[in-house]
Amino acid sequence: MQVGDILRKKTARVATVRMNETVAIAAQLMRASNISALVVKDVVETESNTAVGMFTERDVVRAVAEHGAAGLNLKVSQLISVQQLVSCSSTDTLEHVRHLMSKSHIRHLPVIDNYSLIGVISIRDISINIT
């Protein structure tokens, strides 16, 4: 089974946040969508499908644990690593993506085809579909 097979079963909308938004805004977006991760996009509006990282509920907890309530005012860009975005494509197998997530210690991967963000796959998506 490939990543694209999973994406066809999921909603088409990908929840995103811009790098210059605050942790509080990101947390509100995650709560409103009932999700635990957002794809972080560059601040340039013309590059609307340029993923630069992932922001997760773990990042929210880390911000508050390290900075108290002031952590909610930090910018998303202050908490993510943009040097090495780990991603996959819709043609990757679930086994390959599971291995990539395990090796990288991550639970969410942006799916990028032809330099465009087309979805997000989670370890949960993989675990319920891998045989």
Contacts in CASP RR format, 6 or more apart in sequence:
PFRMAT RR
TARGET T0000
AUTHOR 0000-0000-0000
METHOD contacts of the structure
MODEL  1
MQVGDILRKKTARVATVRMNETVAIAAQLMRASNISALVVKDVVETESNT
AVGMFTERDVVRAVAEHGAAGLNLKVSQLISVQQLVSCSSTDTLEHVRHL
MSKSHIRHLPVIDNYSLIGVISIRDISINIT
1 93 0 8 1.000
1 94 0 8 1.000
1 129 0 8 1.000
1 130 0 8 1.000
1 131 0 8 1.000
2 90 0 8 1.000
2 91 0 8 1.000
2 92 0 8 1.000
2 93 0 8 1.000
2 94 0 8 1.000
3 88 0 8 1.000
3 89 0 8 1.000
3 90 0 8 1.000
3 91 0 8 1.000
3 92 0 8 1.000
3 93 0 8 1.000
3 94 0 8 1.000
3 97 0 8 1.000
3 111 0 8 1.000
3 121 0 8 1.000
4 90 0 8 1.000
4 91 0 8 1.000
4 111 0 8 1.000
5 129 0 8 1.000
6 94 0 8 1.000
6 121 0 8 1.000
6 125 0 8 1.000
6 126 0 8 1.000
6 129 0 8 1.000
7 90 0 8 1.000
7 111 0 8 1.000
7 118 0 8 1.000
7 119 0 8 1.000
7 121 0 8 1.000
10 119 0 8 1.000
10 125 0 8 1.000
14 39 0 8 1.000
14 110 0 8 1.000
14 117 0 8 1.000
14 118 0 8 1.000
14 119 0 8 1.000
14 120 0 8 1.000
15 29 0 8 1.000
15 30 0 8 1.000
15 33 0 8 1.000
15 35 0 8 1.000
15 38 0 8 1.000
15 39 0 8 1.000
15 120 0 8 1.000
16 38 0 8 1.000
16 39 0 8 1.000
16 40 0 8 1.000
16 41 0 8 1.000
16 51 0 8 1.000
16 117 0 8 1.000
17 25 0 8 1.000
17 26 0 8 1.000
17 29 0 8 1.000
17 38 0 8 1.000
17 39 0 8 1.000
17 40 0 8 1.000
17 41 0 8 1.000
17 55 0 8 1.000
17 76 0 8 1.000
18 40 0 8 1.000
18 41 0 8 1.000
18 42 0 8 1.000
18 43 0 8 1.000
18 76 0 8 1.000
19 40 0 8 1.000
19 41 0 8 1.000
19 42 0 8 1.000
19 43 0 8 1.000
19 52 0 8 1.000
19 75 0 8 1.000
19 76 0 8 1.000
19 77 0 8 1.000
19 80 0 8 1.000
19 82 0 8 1.000
20 43 0 8 1.000
20 75 0 8 1.000
20 76 0 8 1.000
20 77 0 8 1.000
21 75 0 8 1.000
21 76 0 8 1.000
22 72 0 8 1.000
22 73 0 8 1.000
22 74 0 8 1.000
22 75 0 8 1.000
22 76 0 8 1.000
23 59 0 8 1.000
23 60 0 8 1.000
23 63 0 8 1.000
23 64 0 8 1.000
23 71 0 8 1.000
23 72 0 8 1.000
23 73 0 8 1.000
23 74 0 8 1.000
23 75 0 8 1.000
23 76 0 8 1.000
23 79 0 8 1.000
24 72 0 8 1.000
24 73 0 8 1.000
26 38 0 8 1.000
26 55 0 8 1.000
26 59 0 8 1.000
26 60 0 8 1.000
26 76 0 8 1.000
27 57 0 8 1.000
27 60 0 8 1.000
27 72 0 8 1.000
29 38 0 8 1.000
30 36 0 8 1.000
30 37 0 8 1.000
30 38 0 8 1.000
30 57 0 8 1.000
30 60 0 8 1.000
36 56 0 8 1.000
36 57 0 8 1.000
36 107 0 8 1.000
36 108 0 8 1.000
37 54 0 8 1.000
37 55 0 8 1.000
37 56 0 8 1.000
37 57 0 8 1.000
37 107 0 8 1.000
37 108 0 8 1.000
37 120 0 8 1.000
37 122 0 8 1.000
38 54 0 8 1.000
38 55 0 8 1.000
38 56 0 8 1.000
39 51 0 8 1.000
39 53 0 8 1.000
39 54 0 8 1.000
39 55 0 8 1.000
39 110 0 8 1.000
39 117 0 8 1.000
39 119 0 8 1.000
39 120 0 8 1.000
40 51 0 8 1.000
40 52 0 8 1.000
40 53 0 8 1.000
40 54 0 8 1.000
40 55 0 8 1.000
40 76 0 8 1.000
40 77 0 8 1.000
40 80 0 8 1.000
40 82 0 8 1.000
41 47 0 8 1.000
41 48 0 8 1.000
41 49 0 8 1.000
41 50 0 8 1.000
41 51 0 8 1.000
41 52 0 8 1.000
41 117 0 8 1.000
42 50 0 8 1.000
42 52 0 8 1.000
44 50 0 8 1.000
49 115 0 8 1.000
49 116 0 8 1.000
49 117 0 8 1.000
50 117 0 8 1.000
51 85 0 8 1.000
51 87 0 8 1.000
51 110 0 8 1.000
51 112 0 8 1.000
51 117 0 8 1.000
52 80 0 8 1.000
52 82 0 8 1.000
52 85 0 8 1.000
53 80 0 8 1.000
53 81 0 8 1.000
53 82 0 8 1.000
53 85 0 8 1.000
53 110 0 8 1.000
54 80 0 8 1.000
54 85 0 8 1.000
54 106 0 8 1.000
54 108 0 8 1.000
54 109 0 8 1.000
54 110 0 8 1.000
55 76 0 8 1.000
55 79 0 8 1.000
55 80 0 8 1.000
56 107 0 8 1.000
56 108 0 8 1.000
59 76 0 8 1.000
59 79 0 8 1.000
59 80 0 8 1.000
62 79 0 8 1.000
63 71 0 8 1.000
63 72 0 8 1.000
63 74 0 8 1.000
63 79 0 8 1.000
64 71 0 8 1.000
64 72 0 8 1.000
67 74 0 8 1.000
85 110 0 8 1.000
86 100 0 8 1.000
86 104 0 8 1.000
86 106 0 8 1.000
86 109 0 8 1.000
87 109 0 8 1.000
87 110 0 8 1.000
87 111 0 8 1.000
87 112 0 8 1.000
88 96 0 8 1.000
88 97 0 8 1.000
88 100 0 8 1.000
88 109 0 8 1.000
88 110 0 8 1.000
88 111 0 8 1.000
88 112 0 8 1.000
88 121 0 8 1.000
89 111 0 8 1.000
89 112 0 8 1.000
89 113 0 8 1.000
90 111 0 8 1.000
90 113 0 8 1.000
90 118 0 8 1.000
91 113 0 8 1.000
94 126 0 8 1.000
94 129 0 8 1.000
94 130 0 8 1.000
95 130 0 8 1.000
97 109 0 8 1.000
97 121 0 8 1.000
97 126 0 8 1.000
98 123 0 8 1.000
98 126 0 8 1.000
98 127 0 8 1.000
98 130 0 8 1.000
100 109 0 8 1.000
101 107 0 8 1.000
101 109 0 8 1.000
101 123 0 8 1.000
101 126 0 8 1.000
107 122 0 8 1.000
107 123 0 8 1.000
107 124 0 8 1.000
108 120 0 8 1.000
108 121 0 8 1.000
108 122 0 8 1.000
108 123 0 8 1.000
109 120 0 8 1.000
109 121 0 8 1.000
109 122 0 8 1.000
110 117 0 8 1.000
110 119 0 8 1.000
110 120 0 8 1.000
111 117 0 8 1.000
111 118 0 8 1.000
111 119 0 8 1.000
111 120 0 8 1.000
111 121 0 8 1.000
112 118 0 8 1.000
END
